[in-house]
Amino acid sequence: MSPNVADLPHYWASLPADSPLKGRYAPPEVPQASYWLPLAAVAVGVLLLVGGSLAGLLVVAGAGAWGALAWRSAQQVEAKRTAWESSHVCLACTGTF
């Protein structure tokens, strides 16, 4: 590998805190994926269904969709994080690849 190429995570970690490049090369933020609320909504929907209300079916379906969207979002962020971790930076032109 050329001396003008560095691993992006190592390069980013070596930058001083006040460097303008620190924000440019920062890793993607990892949101806290919480599945407790969709699971609680599924439980409420099941309780409504057991109680005889068909609205419980709608609540269960909505909570399932909500959980699926949260899972998909977490997977996309993880893919971006993995791509960042395997990226390189050109020290001559400051481009990434």
C-alpha positions as protocol buffer text, in pm:
chain_id: "A"
residue {
  index: 1
  type: MET
  ca { x: 0 y: 0 z: 0 }
}
residue {
  index: 2
  type: SER
  ca { x: 121 y: 351 z: -78 }
}
residue {
  index: 3
  type: PRO
  ca { x: 248 y: 572 z: 205 }
}
residue {
  index: 4
  type: ASN
  ca { x: -11 y: 829 z: 92 }
}
residue {
  index: 5
  type: VAL
  ca { x: -298 y: 595 z: 181 }
}
residue {
  index: 6
  type: ALA
  ca { x: -419 y: 531 z: 536 }
}
residue {
  index: 7
  type: ASP
  ca { x: -702 y: 336 z: 694 }
}
residue {
  index: 8
  type: LEU
  ca { x: -983 y: 583 z: 755 }
}
residue {
  index: 9
  type: PRO
  ca { x: -1063 y: 478 z: 1115 }
}
residue {
  index: 10
  type: HIS
  ca { x: -696 y: 504 z: 1219 }
}
residue {
  index: 11
  type: TYR
  ca { x: -653 y: 836 z: 1039 }
}
residue {
  index: 12
  type: TRP
  ca { x: -968 y: 977 z: 1198 }
}
residue {
  index: 13
  type: ALA
  ca { x: -857 y: 868 z: 1546 }
}
residue {
  index: 14
  type: SER
  ca { x: -516 y: 1033 z: 1497 }
}
residue {
  index: 15
  type: LEU
  ca { x: -662 y: 1373 z: 1403 }
}
residue {
  index: 16
  type: PRO
  ca { x: -652 y: 1644 z: 1671 }
}
residue {
  index: 17
  type: ALA
  ca { x: -988 y: 1726 z: 1829 }
}
residue {
  index: 18
  type: ASP
  ca { x: -998 y: 2074 z: 1673 }
}
residue {
  index: 19
  type: SER
  ca { x: -921 y: 1955 z: 1320 }
}
residue {
  index: 20
  type: PRO
  ca { x: -1182 y: 2051 z: 1057 }
}
residue {
  index: 21
  type: LEU
  ca { x: -1134 y: 1705 z: 905 }
}
residue {
  index: 22
  type: LYS
  ca { x: -1250 y: 1539 z: 1228 }
}
residue {
  index: 23
  type: GLY
  ca { x: -1615 y: 1605 z: 1138 }
}
residue {
  index: 24
  type: ARG
  ca { x: -1568 y: 1526 z: 770 }
}
residue {
  index: 25
  type: TYR
  ca { x: -1428 y: 1178 z: 832 }
}
residue {
  index: 26
  type: ALA
  ca { x: -1631 y: 1095 z: 1143 }
}
residue {
  index: 27
  type: PRO
  ca { x: -1792 y: 753 z: 1163 }
}
residue {
  index: 28
  type: PRO
  ca { x: -2166 y: 725 z: 1106 }
}
residue {
  index: 29
  type: GLU
  ca { x: -2360 y: 774 z: 1426 }
}
residue {
  index: 30
  type: VAL
  ca { x: -2512 y: 463 z: 1576 }
}
residue {
  index: 31
  type: PRO
  ca { x: -2866 y: 529 z: 1696 }
}
residue {
  index: 32
  type: GLN
  ca { x: -2989 y: 330 z: 1989 }
}
residue {
  index: 33
  type: ALA
  ca { x: -3234 y: 80 z: 1843 }
}
residue {
  index: 34
  type: SER
  ca { x: -3498 y: 0 z: 2100 }
}
residue {
  index: 35
  type: TYR
  ca { x: -3748 y: -274 z: 2038 }
}
residue {
  index: 36
  type: TRP
  ca { x: -3922 y: -242 z: 2375 }
}
residue {
  index: 37
  type: LEU
  ca { x: -4193 y: -4 z: 2255 }
}
residue {
  index: 38
  type: PRO
  ca { x: -4293 y: -214 z: 1951 }
}
residue {
  index: 39
  type: LEU
  ca { x: -4294 y: -526 z: 2170 }
}
residue {
  index: 40
  type: ALA
  ca { x: -4511 y: -351 z: 2428 }
}
residue {
  index: 41
  type: ALA
  ca { x: -4747 y: -242 z: 2151 }
}
residue {
  index: 42
  type: VAL
  ca { x: -4771 y: -603 z: 2029 }
}
residue {
  index: 43
  type: ALA
  ca { x: -4855 y: -712 z: 2384 }
}
residue {
  index: 44
  type: VAL
  ca { x: -5127 y: -447 z: 2408 }
}
residue {
  index: 45
  type: GLY
  ca { x: -5263 y: -557 z: 2070 }
}
residue {
  index: 46
  type: VAL
  ca { x: -5273 y: -920 z: 2182 }
}
residue {
  index: 47
  type: LEU
  ca { x: -5455 y: -818 z: 2500 }
}
residue {
  index: 48
  type: LEU
  ca { x: -5708 y: -628 z: 2289 }
}
residue {
  index: 49
  type: LEU
  ca { x: -5754 y: -930 z: 2064 }
}
residue {
  index: 50
  type: VAL
  ca { x: -5805 y: -1160 z: 2364 }
}
residue {
  index: 51
  type: GLY
  ca { x: -6057 y: -911 z: 2497 }
}
residue {
  index: 52
  type: GLY
  ca { x: -6256 y: -944 z: 2174 }
}
residue {
  index: 53
  type: SER
  ca { x: -6160 y: -618 z: 2005 }
}
residue {
  index: 54
  type: LEU
  ca { x: -6062 y: -636 z: 1639 }
}
residue {
  index: 55
  type: ALA
  ca { x: -5868 y: -312 z: 1688 }
}
residue {
  index: 56
  type: GLY
  ca { x: -5604 y: -534 z: 1850 }
}
residue {
  index: 57
  type: LEU
  ca { x: -5529 y: -681 z: 1509 }
}
residue {
  index: 58
  type: LEU
  ca { x: -5456 y: -333 z: 1376 }
}
residue {
  index: 59
  type: VAL
  ca { x: -5237 y: -257 z: 1677 }
}
residue {
  index: 60
  type: VAL
  ca { x: -5041 y: -582 z: 1634 }
}
residue {
  index: 61
  type: ALA
  ca { x: -4992 y: -517 z: 1261 }
}
residue {
  index: 62
  type: GLY
  ca { x: -4880 y: -159 z: 1323 }
}
residue {
  index: 63
  type: ALA
  ca { x: -4640 y: -262 z: 1597 }
}
residue {
  index: 64
  type: GLY
  ca { x: -4496 y: -534 z: 1374 }
}
residue {
  index: 65
  type: ALA
  ca { x: -4438 y: -283 z: 1095 }
}
residue {
  index: 66
  type: TRP
  ca { x: -4281 y: -41 z: 1344 }
}
residue {
  index: 67
  type: GLY
  ca { x: -4045 y: -311 z: 1469 }
}
residue {
  index: 68
  type: ALA
  ca { x: -3954 y: -410 z: 1114 }
}
residue {
  index: 69
  type: LEU
  ca { x: -3872 y: -49 z: 1024 }
}
residue {
  index: 70
  type: ALA
  ca { x: -3657 y: -13 z: 1336 }
}
residue {
  index: 71
  type: TRP
  ca { x: -3472 y: -334 z: 1249 }
}
residue {
  index: 72
  type: ARG
  ca { x: -3418 y: -225 z: 887 }
}
residue {
  index: 73
  type: SER
  ca { x: -3287 y: 115 z: 999 }
}
residue {
  index: 74
  type: ALA
  ca { x: -3043 y: -54 z: 1238 }
}
residue {
  index: 75
  type: GLN
  ca { x: -2921 y: -282 z: 958 }
}
residue {
  index: 76
  type: GLN
  ca { x: -2864 y: 14 z: 724 }
}
residue {
  index: 77
  type: VAL
  ca { x: -2666 y: 201 z: 988 }
}
residue {
  index: 78
  type: GLU
  ca { x: -2459 y: -111 z: 1057 }
}
residue {
  index: 79
  type: ALA
  ca { x: -2383 y: -144 z: 684 }
}
residue {
  index: 80
  type: LYS
  ca { x: -2268 y: 220 z: 671 }
}
residue {
  index: 81
  type: ARG
  ca { x: -2052 y: 166 z: 980 }
}
residue {
  index: 82
  type: THR
  ca { x: -1894 y: -145 z: 826 }
}
residue {
  index: 83
  type: ALA
  ca { x: -1820 y: 42 z: 503 }
}
residue {
  index: 84
  type: TRP
  ca { x: -1661 y: 327 z: 703 }
}
residue {
  index: 85
  type: GLU
  ca { x: -1443 y: 83 z: 897 }
}
residue {
  index: 86
  type: SER
  ca { x: -1306 y: -67 z: 576 }
}
residue {
  index: 87
  type: SER
  ca { x: -1250 y: 268 z: 398 }
}
residue {
  index: 88
  type: HIS
  ca { x: -919 y: 432 z: 319 }
}
residue {
  index: 89
  type: VAL
  ca { x: -817 y: 794 z: 285 }
}
residue {
  index: 90
  type: CYS
  ca { x: -570 y: 943 z: 40 }
}
residue {
  index: 91
  type: LEU
  ca { x: -338 y: 1169 z: 236 }
}
residue {
  index: 92
  type: ALA
  ca { x: -238 y: 1361 z: -78 }
}
residue {
  index: 93
  type: CYS
  ca { x: -587 y: 1458 z: -195 }
}
residue {
  index: 94
  type: THR
  ca { x: -794 y: 1377 z: 121 }
}
residue {
  index: 95
  type: GLY
  ca { x: -1036 y: 1170 z: -85 }
}
residue {
  index: 96
  type: THR
  ca { x: -1185 y: 850 z: 52 }
}
residue {
  index: 97
  type: PHE
  ca { x: -1232 y: 517 z: -115 }
}
